Amino acid sequence: MSPSMQILLLGAGELGIAFLPHLSGLPNTHVTIGIRTPTRYQHLSSPNISLLALDLSSSSKALSQSFADYDIVISATGFGQPPTRAGKGKLWFFPWQWGVNYDITGDGMGLMPLFGEQADIRNILRAEAEESNVRWTIVSTGIFMSFLFEQFWAVVDASSPDKPVVRALRSWDHKITVTDVTDIGKVLARVIAGDVEAENKVVYAAGDTVSYKELADIIERIVGKNIKREEWTIPHLKAELAKDPDDAIKRYRLVFARDGVWWNKEGTVNHILKMPMVTVETYAQKLFAA
């Protein structure tokens, strides 16, 4: 790795903070965190971590000028628009694509315009990045592990400790890929280190990929008693959405009942590199023990 490797990390939210220790631990690397108000994040600065005032709503030209001093730009804040690169050397860009396979989901049959925008960004990168002097890598991670267990998502419902509920989206055989944010940072660091071929392509990570039946079995095993199981089929999810068509969570559930939201762990970066990852069972054990 070049002694002058300069990384610009956009955002210091949950994902950006999870990335930081893994990026700053790379040899001969300096990380700059681009955020709107650096004064709120002074506690993150260190000899190899600095802060930069950056407004991502600025014009593309202004942002490209801001990116000019960096070798790698990583978006952890929803910014995915491909930048351009002036001068020598190619910029390596990691867009905000830490999620599902947007090539397959598209816009979720009109339900998720944001997903459609992500698919469009992939197409732009494939078609235009080379002439913009940009190389790119998309790391598809599935949903964040914590999201699977959120009460509002209602897939794992522990609101009644006496009778936890696990709900399947689509069917008990349907699957979901999940990755803990800390593990996403570990995978990202290995990609940047060049441990896998990742330039100008989509690579995959998976802390775990489980069917909803496997998920229910895991929860039942951990709590040590029978749980309630409910199958939310696609017709059921459509009917629920029809009652409240503006409900974003109901839209998400229907999209996640379709294809493009899971992949086998074999072939993922973490599997190829034999990286230990947080599994659904490991995460659930800690959650239910708390």
ChimeraX attribute file (.defattr): number of C-alpha atoms within 10 A of each C-alpha:
attribute: neighborCount
match mode: 1-to-1
recipient: residues
	/A:1	11
	/A:2	9
	/A:3	9
	/A:4	11
	/A:5	15
	/A:6	18
	/A:7	22
	/A:8	24
	/A:9	25
	/A:10	25
	/A:11	21
	/A:12	20
	/A:13	12
	/A:14	12
	/A:15	19
	/A:16	20
	/A:17	18
	/A:18	19
	/A:19	24
	/A:20	21
	/A:21	15
	/A:22	18
	/A:23	22
	/A:24	19
	/A:25	13
	/A:26	16
	/A:27	12
	/A:28	13
	/A:29	18
	/A:30	21
	/A:31	25
	/A:32	21
	/A:33	25
	/A:34	24
	/A:35	21
	/A:36	16
	/A:37	13
	/A:38	18
	/A:39	11
	/A:40	9
	/A:41	13
	/A:42	11
	/A:43	8
	/A:44	14
	/A:45	14
	/A:46	12
	/A:47	8
	/A:48	13
	/A:49	18
	/A:50	17
	/A:51	21
	/A:52	17
	/A:53	12
	/A:54	17
	/A:55	14
	/A:56	17
	/A:57	10
	/A:58	10
	/A:59	10
	/A:60	14
	/A:61	11
	/A:62	12
	/A:63	16
	/A:64	16
	/A:65	14
	/A:66	14
	/A:67	19
	/A:68	19
	/A:69	15
	/A:70	20
	/A:71	17
	/A:72	22
	/A:73	23
	/A:74	24
	/A:75	22
	/A:76	23
	/A:77	19
	/A:78	13
	/A:79	16
	/A:80	18
	/A:81	18
	/A:82	21
	/A:83	23
	/A:84	22
	/A:85	22
	/A:86	16
	/A:87	9
	/A:88	8
	/A:89	12
	/A:90	20
	/A:91	24
	/A:92	22
	/A:93	26
	/A:94	23
	/A:95	26
	/A:96	20
	/A:97	25
	/A:98	23
	/A:99	22
	/A:100	25
	/A:101	23
	/A:102	23
	/A:103	15
	/A:104	13
	/A:105	20
	/A:106	21
	/A:107	19
	/A:108	21
	/A:109	11
	/A:110	12
	/A:111	18
	/A:112	16
	/A:113	13
	/A:114	14
	/A:115	22
	/A:116	19
	/A:117	16
	/A:118	24
	/A:119	19
	/A:120	17
	/A:121	19
	/A:122	23
	/A:123	13
	/A:124	13
	/A:125	23
	/A:126	14
	/A:127	11
	/A:128	13
	/A:129	21
	/A:130	14
	/A:131	10
	/A:132	16
	/A:133	17
	/A:134	21
	/A:135	22
	/A:136	24
	/A:137	23
	/A:138	22
	/A:139	25
	/A:140	25
	/A:141	30
	/A:142	26
	/A:143	22
	/A:144	21
	/A:145	24
	/A:146	15
	/A:147	16
	/A:148	18
	/A:149	19
	/A:150	13
	/A:151	12
	/A:152	11
	/A:153	15
	/A:154	18
	/A:155	24
	/A:156	22
	/A:157	18
	/A:158	17
	/A:159	11
	/A:160	8
	/A:161	10
	/A:162	11
	/A:163	14
	/A:164	19
	/A:165	21
	/A:166	24
	/A:167	22
	/A:168	23
	/A:169	26
	/A:170	22
	/A:171	17
	/A:172	19
	/A:173	13
	/A:174	18
	/A:175	26
	/A:176	25
	/A:177	27
	/A:178	28
	/A:179	27
	/A:180	24
	/A:181	23
	/A:182	22
	/A:183	24
	/A:184	24
	/A:185	20
	/A:186	20
	/A:187	26
	/A:188	21
	/A:189	20
	/A:190	18
	/A:191	19
	/A:192	18
	/A:193	13
	/A:194	11
	/A:195	13
	/A:196	14
	/A:197	12
	/A:198	18
	/A:199	17
	/A:200	17
	/A:201	14
	/A:202	14
	/A:203	18
	/A:204	24
	/A:205	29
	/A:206	32
	/A:207	26
	/A:208	22
	/A:209	21
	/A:210	21
	/A:211	18
	/A:212	23
	/A:213	18
	/A:214	16
	/A:215	23
	/A:216	25
	/A:217	16
	/A:218	18
	/A:219	22
	/A:220	17
	/A:221	14
	/A:222	16
	/A:223	17
	/A:224	9
	/A:225	12
	/A:226	15
	/A:227	18
	/A:228	13
	/A:229	18
	/A:230	15
	/A:231	16
	/A:232	20
	/A:233	17
	/A:234	18
	/A:235	11
	/A:236	14
	/A:237	19
	/A:238	16
	/A:239	13
	/A:240	16
	/A:241	19
	/A:242	13
	/A:243	10
	/A:244	11
	/A:245	13
	/A:246	11
	/A:247	12
	/A:248	12
	/A:249	13
	/A:250	21
	/A:251	21
	/A:252	16
	/A:253	20
	/A:254	23
	/A:255	25
	/A:256	22
	/A:257	20
	/A:258	17
	/A:259	17
	/A:260	20
	/A:261	24
	/A:262	25
	/A:263	24
	/A:264	16
	/A:265	18
	/A:266	12
	/A:267	14
	/A:268	20
	/A:269	23
	/A:270	23
	/A:271	17
	/A:272	13
	/A:273	13
	/A:274	9
	/A:275	14
	/A:276	11
	/A:277	20
	/A:278	19
	/A:279	18
	/A:280	24
	/A:281	17
	/A:282	12
	/A:283	14
	/A:284	21
	/A:285	16
	/A:286	10
	/A:287	11
	/A:288	12
	/A:289	8
	/A:290	6
